[in-house]
Amino acid sequence: MKRLSTSLACALFMAVVLSSCSSSPENINVADLEEPCEFVDAIEECLDAMLEIKEGVDSPDELSEPDKNRGQALAKKLEEIMNEGERKFGSDVPDCPNNEEVMKKMQMIR
């Protein structure tokens, strides 16, 4: 019985952890971003979601309507994040560990 309750507690903990990690980039609250690298991380989250939508599609015409709508929402959120980051910290690129990866992803989106 003790083993079963331990297994159930572990499964519940994993479910909580996994569900908390799966928040949508569209729901990023830009007002909560305080440090330059937090802005870079948020940009990367948006780019990752956009690349996921783009994956396996040769043309934007092939996207489903929900994917088109999500892509537009992500682009809008990305613009909001970038504008607020520039307003707070200027146009200089901050020195963050994931800068190179973010730049590669931006090129892949274009």
PyMOL commands that place a pseudoatom at each C-alpha (Angstrom):
pseudoatom trace, name=CA, resn=MET, resi=1, chain=A, elem=C, hetatm=0, pos=[0.000, 0.000, 0.000]
pseudoatom trace, name=CA, resn=LYS, resi=2, chain=A, elem=C, hetatm=0, pos=[2.809, 2.386, 0.847]
pseudoatom trace, name=CA, resn=ARG, resi=3, chain=A, elem=C, hetatm=0, pos=[4.433, 1.690, -2.527]
pseudoatom trace, name=CA, resn=LEU, resi=4, chain=A, elem=C, hetatm=0, pos=[1.165, 2.448, -4.334]
pseudoatom trace, name=CA, resn=SER, resi=5, chain=A, elem=C, hetatm=0, pos=[0.707, 5.773, -2.529]
pseudoatom trace, name=CA, resn=THR, resi=6, chain=A, elem=C, hetatm=0, pos=[4.331, 6.698, -3.267]
pseudoatom trace, name=CA, resn=SER, resi=7, chain=A, elem=C, hetatm=0, pos=[3.794, 5.884, -6.961]
pseudoatom trace, name=CA, resn=LEU, resi=8, chain=A, elem=C, hetatm=0, pos=[0.590, 7.921, -7.064]
pseudoatom trace, name=CA, resn=ALA, resi=9, chain=A, elem=C, hetatm=0, pos=[2.290, 10.874, -5.387]
pseudoatom trace, name=CA, resn=CYS, resi=10, chain=A, elem=C, hetatm=0, pos=[5.156, 10.665, -7.868]
pseudoatom trace, name=CA, resn=ALA, resi=11, chain=A, elem=C, hetatm=0, pos=[2.732, 10.515, -10.830]
pseudoatom trace, name=CA, resn=LEU, resi=12, chain=A, elem=C, hetatm=0, pos=[0.801, 13.502, -9.488]
pseudoatom trace, name=CA, resn=PHE, resi=13, chain=A, elem=C, hetatm=0, pos=[4.017, 15.480, -9.028]
pseudoatom trace, name=CA, resn=MET, resi=14, chain=A, elem=C, hetatm=0, pos=[5.105, 14.685, -12.614]
pseudoatom trace, name=CA, resn=ALA, resi=15, chain=A, elem=C, hetatm=0, pos=[1.710, 15.786, -13.958]
pseudoatom trace, name=CA, resn=VAL, resi=16, chain=A, elem=C, hetatm=0, pos=[1.968, 19.102, -12.108]
pseudoatom trace, name=CA, resn=VAL, resi=17, chain=A, elem=C, hetatm=0, pos=[5.515, 19.703, -13.317]
pseudoatom trace, name=CA, resn=LEU, resi=18, chain=A, elem=C, hetatm=0, pos=[4.705, 18.840, -16.923]
pseudoatom trace, name=CA, resn=SER, resi=19, chain=A, elem=C, hetatm=0, pos=[1.552, 20.951, -17.030]
pseudoatom trace, name=CA, resn=SER, resi=20, chain=A, elem=C, hetatm=0, pos=[3.327, 23.967, -15.560]
pseudoatom trace, name=CA, resn=CYS, resi=21, chain=A, elem=C, hetatm=0, pos=[6.028, 23.746, -18.244]
pseudoatom trace, name=CA, resn=SER, resi=22, chain=A, elem=C, hetatm=0, pos=[3.577, 23.717, -21.101]
pseudoatom trace, name=CA, resn=SER, resi=23, chain=A, elem=C, hetatm=0, pos=[2.366, 27.286, -20.898]
pseudoatom trace, name=CA, resn=SER, resi=24, chain=A, elem=C, hetatm=0, pos=[1.810, 28.880, -24.260]
pseudoatom trace, name=CA, resn=PRO, resi=25, chain=A, elem=C, hetatm=0, pos=[4.155, 31.625, -25.473]
pseudoatom trace, name=CA, resn=GLU, resi=26, chain=A, elem=C, hetatm=0, pos=[1.087, 33.647, -26.447]
pseudoatom trace, name=CA, resn=ASN, resi=27, chain=A, elem=C, hetatm=0, pos=[0.350, 33.940, -22.718]
pseudoatom trace, name=CA, resn=ILE, resi=28, chain=A, elem=C, hetatm=0, pos=[3.685, 35.485, -21.775]
pseudoatom trace, name=CA, resn=ASN, resi=29, chain=A, elem=C, hetatm=0, pos=[3.056, 38.539, -19.625]
pseudoatom trace, name=CA, resn=VAL, resi=30, chain=A, elem=C, hetatm=0, pos=[5.582, 41.035, -20.963]
pseudoatom trace, name=CA, resn=ALA, resi=31, chain=A, elem=C, hetatm=0, pos=[5.198, 43.167, -17.823]
pseudoatom trace, name=CA, resn=ASP, resi=32, chain=A, elem=C, hetatm=0, pos=[6.699, 40.275, -15.823]
pseudoatom trace, name=CA, resn=LEU, resi=33, chain=A, elem=C, hetatm=0, pos=[9.926, 40.294, -17.857]
pseudoatom trace, name=CA, resn=GLU, resi=34, chain=A, elem=C, hetatm=0, pos=[12.559, 42.230, -15.920]
pseudoatom trace, name=CA, resn=GLU, resi=35, chain=A, elem=C, hetatm=0, pos=[16.029, 41.241, -17.134]
pseudoatom trace, name=CA, resn=PRO, resi=36, chain=A, elem=C, hetatm=0, pos=[17.365, 41.486, -20.701]
pseudoatom trace, name=CA, resn=CYS, resi=37, chain=A, elem=C, hetatm=0, pos=[17.925, 37.723, -20.907]
pseudoatom trace, name=CA, resn=GLU, resi=38, chain=A, elem=C, hetatm=0, pos=[14.310, 37.115, -19.837]
pseudoatom trace, name=CA, resn=PHE, resi=39, chain=A, elem=C, hetatm=0, pos=[13.287, 39.006, -22.971]
pseudoatom trace, name=CA, resn=VAL, resi=40, chain=A, elem=C, hetatm=0, pos=[15.654, 36.877, -25.076]
pseudoatom trace, name=CA, resn=ASP, resi=41, chain=A, elem=C, hetatm=0, pos=[14.207, 33.707, -23.510]
pseudoatom trace, name=CA, resn=ALA, resi=42, chain=A, elem=C, hetatm=0, pos=[10.654, 34.880, -24.253]
pseudoatom trace, name=CA, resn=ILE, resi=43, chain=A, elem=C, hetatm=0, pos=[11.630, 35.635, -27.856]
pseudoatom trace, name=CA, resn=GLU, resi=44, chain=A, elem=C, hetatm=0, pos=[13.062, 32.132, -28.148]
pseudoatom trace, name=CA, resn=GLU, resi=45, chain=A, elem=C, hetatm=0, pos=[9.833, 30.602, -26.802]
pseudoatom trace, name=CA, resn=CYS, resi=46, chain=A, elem=C, hetatm=0, pos=[7.837, 32.416, -29.484]
pseudoatom trace, name=CA, resn=LEU, resi=47, chain=A, elem=C, hetatm=0, pos=[10.281, 31.404, -32.201]
pseudoatom trace, name=CA, resn=ASP, resi=48, chain=A, elem=C, hetatm=0, pos=[10.182, 27.759, -31.090]
pseudoatom trace, name=CA, resn=ALA, resi=49, chain=A, elem=C, hetatm=0, pos=[6.388, 27.751, -31.321]
pseudoatom trace, name=CA, resn=MET, resi=50, chain=A, elem=C, hetatm=0, pos=[6.511, 29.415, -34.746]
pseudoatom trace, name=CA, resn=LEU, resi=51, chain=A, elem=C, hetatm=0, pos=[9.022, 26.844, -36.004]
pseudoatom trace, name=CA, resn=GLU, resi=52, chain=A, elem=C, hetatm=0, pos=[6.804, 24.071, -34.689]
pseudoatom trace, name=CA, resn=ILE, resi=53, chain=A, elem=C, hetatm=0, pos=[3.915, 25.428, -36.763]
pseudoatom trace, name=CA, resn=LYS, resi=54, chain=A, elem=C, hetatm=0, pos=[6.141, 25.812, -39.813]
pseudoatom trace, name=CA, resn=GLU, resi=55, chain=A, elem=C, hetatm=0, pos=[7.562, 22.290, -39.506]
pseudoatom trace, name=CA, resn=GLY, resi=56, chain=A, elem=C, hetatm=0, pos=[6.652, 20.078, -42.460]
pseudoatom trace, name=CA, resn=VAL, resi=57, chain=A, elem=C, hetatm=0, pos=[4.982, 22.883, -44.388]
pseudoatom trace, name=CA, resn=ASP, resi=58, chain=A, elem=C, hetatm=0, pos=[6.438, 24.227, -47.622]
pseudoatom trace, name=CA, resn=SER, resi=59, chain=A, elem=C, hetatm=0, pos=[4.113, 27.192, -48.023]
pseudoatom trace, name=CA, resn=PRO, resi=60, chain=A, elem=C, hetatm=0, pos=[1.985, 29.339, -45.705]
pseudoatom trace, name=CA, resn=ASP, resi=61, chain=A, elem=C, hetatm=0, pos=[-0.979, 28.351, -47.884]
pseudoatom trace, name=CA, resn=GLU, resi=62, chain=A, elem=C, hetatm=0, pos=[-0.657, 24.799, -46.538]
pseudoatom trace, name=CA, resn=LEU, resi=63, chain=A, elem=C, hetatm=0, pos=[-1.251, 25.896, -42.934]
pseudoatom trace, name=CA, resn=SER, resi=64, chain=A, elem=C, hetatm=0, pos=[-4.568, 25.125, -41.303]
pseudoatom trace, name=CA, resn=GLU, resi=65, chain=A, elem=C, hetatm=0, pos=[-6.685, 28.060, -40.212]
pseudoatom trace, name=CA, resn=PRO, resi=66, chain=A, elem=C, hetatm=0, pos=[-5.923, 27.457, -36.509]
pseudoatom trace, name=CA, resn=ASP, resi=67, chain=A, elem=C, hetatm=0, pos=[-2.182, 27.348, -37.290]
pseudoatom trace, name=CA, resn=LYS, resi=68, chain=A, elem=C, hetatm=0, pos=[-2.435, 30.590, -39.281]
pseudoatom trace, name=CA, resn=ASN, resi=69, chain=A, elem=C, hetatm=0, pos=[-4.254, 32.244, -36.378]
pseudoatom trace, name=CA, resn=ARG, resi=70, chain=A, elem=C, hetatm=0, pos=[-1.718, 30.960, -33.851]
pseudoatom trace, name=CA, resn=GLY, resi=71, chain=A, elem=C, hetatm=0, pos=[1.152, 32.115, -36.068]
pseudoatom trace, name=CA, resn=GLN, resi=72, chain=A, elem=C, hetatm=0, pos=[-0.353, 35.602, -36.205]
pseudoatom trace, name=CA, resn=ALA, resi=73, chain=A, elem=C, hetatm=0, pos=[-0.825, 35.648, -32.421]
pseudoatom trace, name=CA, resn=LEU, resi=74, chain=A, elem=C, hetatm=0, pos=[2.784, 34.539, -31.936]
pseudoatom trace, name=CA, resn=ALA, resi=75, chain=A, elem=C, hetatm=0, pos=[4.066, 37.186, -34.339]
pseudoatom trace, name=CA, resn=LYS, resi=76, chain=A, elem=C, hetatm=0, pos=[2.107, 39.825, -32.449]
pseudoatom trace, name=CA, resn=LYS, resi=77, chain=A, elem=C, hetatm=0, pos=[3.454, 38.605, -29.087]
pseudoatom trace, name=CA, resn=LEU, resi=78, chain=A, elem=C, hetatm=0, pos=[6.996, 38.497, -30.497]
pseudoatom trace, name=CA, resn=GLU, resi=79, chain=A, elem=C, hetatm=0, pos=[6.670, 42.091, -31.653]
pseudoatom trace, name=CA, resn=GLU, resi=80, chain=A, elem=C, hetatm=0, pos=[5.322, 43.133, -28.233]
pseudoatom trace, name=CA, resn=ILE, resi=81, chain=A, elem=C, hetatm=0, pos=[8.246, 41.443, -26.458]
pseudoatom trace, name=CA, resn=MET, resi=82, chain=A, elem=C, hetatm=0, pos=[10.831, 42.962, -28.776]
pseudoatom trace, name=CA, resn=ASN, resi=83, chain=A, elem=C, hetatm=0, pos=[9.349, 46.466, -28.579]
pseudoatom trace, name=CA, resn=GLU, resi=84, chain=A, elem=C, hetatm=0, pos=[9.172, 46.396, -24.779]
pseudoatom trace, name=CA, resn=GLY, resi=85, chain=A, elem=C, hetatm=0, pos=[12.698, 44.997, -24.501]
pseudoatom trace, name=CA, resn=GLU, resi=86, chain=A, elem=C, hetatm=0, pos=[14.006, 47.765, -26.736]
pseudoatom trace, name=CA, resn=ARG, resi=87, chain=A, elem=C, hetatm=0, pos=[12.067, 50.360, -24.758]
pseudoatom trace, name=CA, resn=LYS, resi=88, chain=A, elem=C, hetatm=0, pos=[13.521, 49.108, -21.449]
pseudoatom trace, name=CA, resn=PHE, resi=89, chain=A, elem=C, hetatm=0, pos=[17.074, 48.292, -22.491]
pseudoatom trace, name=CA, resn=GLY, resi=90, chain=A, elem=C, hetatm=0, pos=[17.765, 49.999, -25.821]
pseudoatom trace, name=CA, resn=SER, resi=91, chain=A, elem=C, hetatm=0, pos=[18.558, 48.392, -29.141]
pseudoatom trace, name=CA, resn=ASP, resi=92, chain=A, elem=C, hetatm=0, pos=[21.859, 46.767, -28.104]
pseudoatom trace, name=CA, resn=VAL, resi=93, chain=A, elem=C, hetatm=0, pos=[21.725, 42.974, -28.079]
pseudoatom trace, name=CA, resn=PRO, resi=94, chain=A, elem=C, hetatm=0, pos=[22.188, 41.779, -24.485]
pseudoatom trace, name=CA, resn=ASP, resi=95, chain=A, elem=C, hetatm=0, pos=[24.915, 39.246, -23.708]
pseudoatom trace, name=CA, resn=CYS, resi=96, chain=A, elem=C, hetatm=0, pos=[22.806, 36.128, -23.098]
pseudoatom trace, name=CA, resn=PRO, resi=97, chain=A, elem=C, hetatm=0, pos=[23.829, 32.478, -23.409]
pseudoatom trace, name=CA, resn=ASN, resi=98, chain=A, elem=C, hetatm=0, pos=[21.196, 31.697, -26.052]
pseudoatom trace, name=CA, resn=ASN, resi=99, chain=A, elem=C, hetatm=0, pos=[21.788, 34.703, -28.350]
pseudoatom trace, name=CA, resn=GLU, resi=100, chain=A, elem=C, hetatm=0, pos=[23.345, 32.659, -31.141]
pseudoatom trace, name=CA, resn=GLU, resi=101, chain=A, elem=C, hetatm=0, pos=[20.548, 30.100, -31.083]
pseudoatom trace, name=CA, resn=VAL, resi=102, chain=A, elem=C, hetatm=0, pos=[17.882, 32.829, -31.132]
pseudoatom trace, name=CA, resn=MET, resi=103, chain=A, elem=C, hetatm=0, pos=[19.535, 34.482, -34.130]
pseudoatom trace, name=CA, resn=LYS, resi=104, chain=A, elem=C, hetatm=0, pos=[19.581, 31.153, -36.001]
pseudoatom trace, name=CA, resn=LYS, resi=105, chain=A, elem=C, hetatm=0, pos=[15.899, 30.606, -35.245]
pseudoatom trace, name=CA, resn=MET, resi=106, chain=A, elem=C, hetatm=0, pos=[15.036, 34.118, -36.446]
pseudoatom trace, name=CA, resn=GLN, resi=107, chain=A, elem=C, hetatm=0, pos=[16.732, 33.323, -39.765]
pseudoatom trace, name=CA, resn=MET, resi=108, chain=A, elem=C, hetatm=0, pos=[14.774, 30.062, -40.009]
pseudoatom trace, name=CA, resn=ILE, resi=109, chain=A, elem=C, hetatm=0, pos=[11.481, 31.929, -39.572]
pseudoatom trace, name=CA, resn=ARG, resi=110, chain=A, elem=C, hetatm=0, pos=[12.151, 34.360, -42.408]
for i in range(1, 110): cmd.bond("trace and resi %d" % i, "trace and resi %d" % (i + 1))
show_as sticks, trace
zoom trace
